[in-house]
């Protein structure tokens, strides 16, 4: 019996609290006025946390976009480098220049040496 009374009393008190909040009566109580600065502080902290989370997510998205762009540029670099290496092969160049009358050098380069002193030096 006693337990049933406690349960019904809790239900009634719960109903009072809900009605107090819905009716706005809690706003005029003295306890609310005392706790109002603390509630403002907690609200500001929650807003700061939400803002920080939003900024962190935006930076994470930006980092992901930049990483994808970097990977694309690396692939493009490898492709261009490969194409340049292929185009600069001696056999490919010889085929491209065959119609212009230029021929591939078959003799090794020779170094020319002279025993003359340069003419721009001044002797004392």
MIKOLTI-517798 format. One line per 3 residues: number of its first residue (from 1); their letters; for each residue x, y, z of C-alpha. Coordinates in steps of 0.02 Angstrom, whole numbers. Layout:
N
NUM = a = X,Y,Z | ...;
# end
This chain:
124
1 = xxx = 0,0,0 | 137,119,48 | 231,86,-114;
4 = xxx = 75,124,-216 | 56,290,-128 | 237,335,-166;
7 = xxx = 214,291,-349 | 57,393,-367 | 140,538,-275;
10 = xxx = 289,529,-395 | 171,529,-544 | 80,681,-476;
13 = xxx = 244,773,-444 | 305,728,-617 | 145,798,-689;
16 = xxx = 169,958,-588 | 344,980,-657 | 286,954,-835;
19 = xxx = 143,1075,-814 | 260,1201,-732 | 377,1195,-881;
22 = xxx = 238,1198,-1011 | 144,1336,-921 | 300,1441,-893;
25 = xxx = 279,1448,-704 | 458,1390,-677 | 520,1554,-751;
28 = xxx = 453,1657,-607 | 521,1547,-467 | 668,1607,-364;
31 = xxx = 771,1450,-396 | 765,1484,-582 | 828,1660,-557;
34 = xxx = 975,1594,-456 | 1018,1462,-585 | 994,1572,-739;
37 = xxx = 1178,1630,-753 | 1236,1450,-743 | 1112,1398,-878;
40 = xxx = 1174,1539,-990 | 1354,1480,-959 | 1309,1299,-1002;
43 = xxx = 1217,1359,-1159 | 1368,1459,-1216 | 1481,1309,-1186;
46 = xxx = 1365,1198,-1289 | 1364,1325,-1429 | 1555,1330,-1425;
49 = xxx = 1565,1139,-1435 | 1442,1134,-1581 | 1539,1270,-1673;
52 = xxx = 1704,1181,-1642 | 1632,1018,-1708 | 1567,1105,-1864;
55 = xxx = 1736,1186,-1899 | 1827,1020,-1872 | 1712,930,-1993;
58 = xxx = 1735,1066,-2125 | 1924,1055,-2109 | 1914,866,-2122;
61 = xxx = 1813,882,-2283 | 1939,1008,-2351 | 2083,891,-2307;
64 = xxx = 1995,748,-2398 | 1969,857,-2553 | 2151,913,-2550;
67 = xxx = 2213,734,-2530 | 2108,678,-2679 | 2175,824,-2783;
70 = xxx = 2353,781,-2733 | 2329,600,-2786 | 2257,656,-2953;
73 = xxx = 2405,772,-2981 | 2528,632,-2939 | 2445,518,-3067;
76 = xxx = 2449,657,-3197 | 2634,690,-3158 | 2679,508,-3186;
79 = xxx = 2582,504,-3350 | 2662,663,-3417 | 2835,607,-3363;
82 = xxx = 2809,440,-3450 | 2752,527,-3609 | 2904,642,-3607;
85 = xxx = 3021,496,-3580 | 2941,403,-3724 | 2948,554,-3840;
88 = xxx = 3130,591,-3800 | 3196,417,-3842 | 3329,421,-3976;
91 = xxx = 3236,300,-4091 | 3074,401,-4080 | 3165,564,-4115;
94 = xxx = 3254,485,-4264 | 3087,431,-4338 | 3010,604,-4313;
97 = xxx = 3159,696,-4389 | 3183,577,-4536 | 3074,683,-4651;
100 = xxx = 3168,844,-4612 | 3334,784,-4681 | 3419,777,-4511;
103 = xxx = 3514,616,-4476 | 3561,528,-4319 | 3742,550,-4267;
106 = xxx = 3835,386,-4283 | 4008,446,-4233 | 4049,491,-4054;
109 = xxx = 4081,672,-4011 | 4260,736,-4023 | 4341,861,-3910;
112 = xxx = 4443,998,-3990 | 4590,1067,-3894 | 4699,1215,-3937;
115 = xxx = 4867,1266,-3866 | 4834,1451,-3890 | 4813,1558,-3739;
118 = xxx = 4654,1659,-3732 | 4677,1832,-3810 | 4584,1925,-3674;
121 = xxx = 4716,1893,-3539 | 4839,2032,-3504 | 5020,1989,-3466;
124 = x = 5112,2102,-3345;
# end
